[in-house]
């Protein structure tokens, strides 16, 4: 497979997963704001690492709200609208590598977005719910209508890398940004926020089915970081990323896959060697921040060493010799 095609499939997986995550989190954020009467959209902007960009954009558009910036603004490359536009652009160029059903659903979602000429705050819940449903449909169609070949493995690599990053940011937003004062820890609002975290990660039902009746921050973090059976936990995502990367790079020269392969393996081992008590003692925010940085390094290794690797001198010389012969 051409490295350009592999990279585009990788990013298609990232963008679709990102769109589904932003739509879900924005829907939950809207519901929480209505239920609690508190404006906490700033935490979601922080979750997507777009704080500085928001304040810079605000200088040009003083009426811009956090919710519009996150959902609809094309000034924000991480907004829901920007993400879906880029996903559709990639999908259009990948028509030969995805099924007609997947393309038609991505295009229909793009057209649904295009029909909304302006941002309407009162339609947040409907818009995000519909976007979430449609992106979940696309991901399901991809798994059931596209060949399980190298391209599919790169798509899944992108999806799980993005999911791991977003889950870590959801947990970090609660611990670092929304952390209540000492008197409020364990209180009603603290539990309410942790319930919102579960909803943001589509983990509420999974949390209850594991025998947890009361919402406890430590147990929520335990589920979202260490669970081997919940598909959005960090441990699950890293393990899945490792599996799909190995399958995607089966014919890739070892020197090209080595850095990313090592980074994924060490991240998997580090998560498996820790527990929740250790993370709390060492500092959960520091762990999550380092986790996100290591994902960035893995992404850079995949891009630099595999997708955009330059042929070495020996290969060029060999090709030249064959051509002269």
NORQUI-V411178 format. One record per helix or strand. SS is the DSSP state (A for helix, B for strand). FROM is the first residue (numbers start at 1). TO is the last residue. Records with the same first field share a line. If there is no record, write none. Layout:
SS->FROM-TO / FROM-TO
This chain:
A->3-36 / 41-47 / 51-60 / 66-71 / 80-93 / 100-114 / 121-145 / 150-177 / 182-184 / 188-200 / 204-209 / 217-226 / 234-248 / 254-272 / 276-282 / 284-307 / 313-324
